[in-house]
Amino acid sequence: MFSNFRSLLFKLDPETAHNLAIKSLKLNIVPDIFDNNSNDSLFSTKLFNKEIPNPIGMAAGFDKNAEVYNSLFKLGFGFVEVGTITPLPQYGNPKPRVFRLVKDEALINRLGFNNKGSKSALDRIENNPKKGVLGINIGPNKDAKDRLKDYLINLETFHEYADYITINISSPNTENLRNFHDQTKLKELMEKINLKKKELNSKTPIVVKISPDIIDKQINEISEILLKNKINAAIISNTSDSTRENLNDIQKHQKGGLSGKPIESKSNKVIKKFYKLFKGEIKIIGVGGVDSGKSAFEKFLSGADYIQLYTGMVYQGPNIVSKIKNELKEILIKEGVKNYSEIVGNHS
């Protein structure tokens, strides 16, 4: 059914189609997802000591303004991350700024943290109690004089409402944001985050979202800083501003962050490296090219404790969680495991 609908949807500009999807979910026009495996013990797990039905999350970027997270839980997601939210509203980069690479099952976006700001998101979250584990992804405004301060402002705004807060230092669409991967800058940011948490007497877990385009030296430095500052989890990875060489679609040279199937392998390689360095002390949320049971399986084998997706739903439709679980169940039964967590890191 979705494949028929998809051909109509794909005639629309990608950003228009996305806005239509958000409106449909806001109006609660959520398809009835029949899920045989909704309470299957193969998938049950905990995220930051909270029970979740499965380890498949919606990545930040879909629900930028915290408008439809409860509708996403209805689609079967085990957890949902909203944002990226900045302290002040901002338009983002000029349009067009989202491109479908249909031949590659990918997207390129250069949105630039377009969102309605923290006050708007906070009002909605206060008025719509979450029905599952909710992560809030935060970033700085593009023209902020002190970007580090913006992270602290948003931490203070959301720490009482979020089940975890993601510090986004890895979008390629805000100029120089990835400078926070630099050893000195990241160390200062993590120390200030921990100081602010202490000042707020906050126990909210902190997650850091990392670029897939980093070299081994950076991986070692980042791991050391995250471990030293007792960060709870790392999201590996964000979109890539490279990885264009094997793309087929005519849109492949568009500037922005590439997501979907073409970054699956790159993301898995980075996950494996961090898994070895974290030694189980920091959880890994794996992102990049997840759209099937097999791709989810590979993420877990690489060392991801949980997975997130977004582009996969664009191409596979709203029942993607159920589809992944059906396919993954077959694989896990063949492997003879009682819970997916038994395979985490087996190929790292």
N, C-alpha and C positions, 0 to 999 in steps of 0.2 A: 504493500500500500504506500509506504513512504517513497519508494522509487518513482511512483507516478507523480506524487506531490513534489518530489525533489526537482523533477524537470521543469515544473512551473516556478518553483522557488529560485532555481538557478538562472532563470531569465531576469530576475531582479538583481540590482546592484547588491553586493554582499552585505553592506552596512544596512541597507533598507530591509533586506531579508532578516537580518539579525534583530532589528528593531521590531519587525513584525512578530518574530518568535517571542520576544520579551512581552509584547502586548498580549499575545495569545495566552502566555503563562500568567500574566497579571489578571486576565479575565477568567482565570482558572479553567481555560479550555485545555485541560491536560488529558492526553489520551489515557485510556485505562490500560496500564501495562500489566499484562498477565505474567506473573513471575513464579514459576514452579519452585524456585530456589530462594524465596524471600527470607526464610529462616534457616537456611542450610548451614550446619555447623562447619562445613568445609571453608566457609567464608567469614565466619564470625571472628571478631577481633576487638581490640581496644585501641583507641587513639587518645593519647594523653589521659589514660585511666578512665576514659568514657567508652562504654560499650557502643560499638557500631555494627550494623548488620553485615557489612562487607567493606573491603578496603579500597573501593572504587570511588574516587571523589571527582567533583566538578572543579576544574581549575579556575583560577581568577581570570578575568577577561570576558567571561560570558555575562555574569550578573554584576556589571561594573558599579551599579548604584544601589545594590542591596534591595532589589525590587521583587525578585521571584525565587528566593532561596527555598521557601517552603514548598513551592511548586516543584522545584528540582528534587527535593526529598521524595516527593510522590513518584517521580520518574525512577526511583530506586537507588539514587546515589547514597553511598554510605556516609559521606560528609560533603559539605559544600563550602567553597571559598569565594567570597565576594571581593570586588575591587578590581583594579587598584584604586584606592580612595586617597585623594590629596586634601590637605586642610581647606583650601579654597576651591571653588568651582573653576574648571578650566575647559576650554573648547577642545583642546588638543591640536593636532596638526591639520593643515588644509586638506580638504577632500579633493579627489578620491584618495582613500587611505587604507582600504582593505581590498585584497585581490585574491580571487579563487584560482588556484592552479589545478584544474580538474584532472588533467592527465597525470599529475603527480600526487593526487589526494592530499593537497597541501593548501595552506593559506599564507599570504604575506600581508602583514599589517604594519602600518606606521601611525597608529592612532594617537599615541602620545599622551597617555593617561587622561583621556577625555572623561570627565565625570562631574557630577553636580556638587561635589564637595562634602566634607565630613558632617556638617550640620544636617544637611538633607538626608544623608545615609543614616545618621544616628536617629533622627526622627522616625524613619521607617522601621528601624530595628526595635526601637522602644515600643512602637505601636503594633508590631507583628512578631510576637514571641516565637523564637526559633523552635522547630520541631525535630531538630537533629543537631549534630555537631557542626558548628559554624566557625569557619576561619575568616578573618578580615585581613586583606592584603593592603598594606599602606605604602605610600610613596610621597616624594616631595613635589611641590609645585614647580613647574618648569622655570619660572622666573624668581624663585625664592632666593634671597640673598644668603640664607643659611639653611642649606638642605638638611643638614643633620638635625637642626632644630625642628624642622617639619616632621621628621619621624617621631620625635619626642612628643610633639603636640598631638599627633594622631594616636600614639600609644596611650597618652593620658585620656583622650576622648573615648577610645574603644575598649580599654582593657577590662572593664566590668561586663561587657556585653559579648566578647569574643571567647570562644573555646580555645582559640590560639590566634596569635597575630603574626602575619608574615611580613618581614622586612624585605621589600622588593628593591634589590640593588642591580637588577640584571636586565631590565628592558633596554633594547637597543634604540628605542624611539624617543628617549629624553636625553638630550645631548649631555655627554660626560657623566651620566648616571653610573655607568659601569666603572668609573674611577674608584667607586667604593670597594671594588675588588682589590685595590691596592692595599698592601699589608698595613701601612701606617693608618690610612683612612678607615679601613675595616676594623682595626683594633680600637681606634677611638670611638667609632660608631657603636660597636658591641659593648664597650665599657660604659658609654653614656646610656645605652638602653638599659643595662643592668642597674646602673645608679638610679635611673628614673623609676624602674620597677620597685627598687628598694624604698625610694621616697614615697611611692604610691601604695606600698605594702601589697603589691600585686603578685599573684601566683600564676598569672596567665602565661602559658608556654609561648616561647618565641621561636619562630621558624625563619630561616633565611633562604631567599630564592636566588639561585646561582645561575650564571650564564653557562651555556654549553661550549662557548668559544674560548675557554681558558686553557692555558698550557700547564704541564705537569708541575712546574715550579709554583704556579699560583694555587694549584690544587693542594699542594703540601702546606703552603702558607695559610690558606683559608681554613683548612682542616685544623691546623694548630690553634688558630685564633678561636674558632667555634668551640673546640674542645675546652680550651682554657676558660672561656666565658660561659661554659655549661649551657650552650644553646640546645634546645630540645630536639629540633629536626632541621633538615635541609631539603628544599625542593630542588630537584635536579632533573630537568633544567627548564630555563625559559626558552624563548625563541632564539633562533640563530641569525646573525647578520652576515653569515657566509654560507657554506654548504650549498652552493648553486651549481657546481660543476656537472652533476648528473641529472639535472632537471630537464624535463621535456617541454613543459608548457611555455607558450609565447610570453607569458607574464613574468618569467623567471628573473628578469633583470630589474624588477621593481625594487625600490629601496625599502627596507623595513625588516621586521623579524619574521623568519620562516618558521612555520609550525606544521605538524602533521607527519606523514610517513617518511619524508626525506630526512628527518632528524632523529628517527628512531634509533638507528645504530650509533650515532654520535652520542646521544643521551645515554645509552646503555654503557658505552665505554667509560664515560665520565662517572656514572653511578658505580661501576666496578672499582674504580680508583678510590673514590671517597669511601666506599664500603670497607675496603682494606684498612684505610687510615682511621675511620671512626670506631672500628672494632666493637660495634654494637652500642656504643655510648650515646650516639646521636642517631635518631631514626632518619630514614630516607623516604621521601615521597617522590616517586619516579614519574616524570612527565616527558612526553615526546613520542608521537606515533602510536599511541594506544587506541586500537579500534577493533580488537578481536581477542578471543581467548588466548591465541598463540602469542600476540604481542604483549598481553598482560603477563603471561607465563615467563616470557623472556625478561621482562622488567624485574619480576620477583627473583628469577635466577641470578640476575646481575647484582642484586642486593637491595632492591626497593622493598620497604616494609608495607608501603601503600602506593597506590597509583592515582594519577589524575588525568583527565582528558578534557578537550574542548573541540579541537578540529575534528576528531573522530565522530562526534555527534553531528557535525555539519554534514558529513558524508554518509553516515550510517543511520541517522534519524534518532528520535527520542527514546526508542526502546533499546538503546545501545548497552545499558548496564545489564539488562536481562540477557541480551545476546552474548555479551562477554562471559557472563556467569555460566550460561549453558555450555559454551565452548570450553571454558576453563575447567568446568566440572569433569568433562570427558577426559581431559588431559590429566587432571589430578587423580582421578580414579585409576587410570592406567599406571600412574606413578606410585599408587598404593599409599597415599598420605591421607591423614585424617583432617588436616587443616592446611591451608595454603602456606602458612608461615613456616612449615617444615622445609620448604624448598628455597626460602629466602637466602640468597648469597651462594647457592650451590655452584654457580658458574663464575664466581668473582675471581 
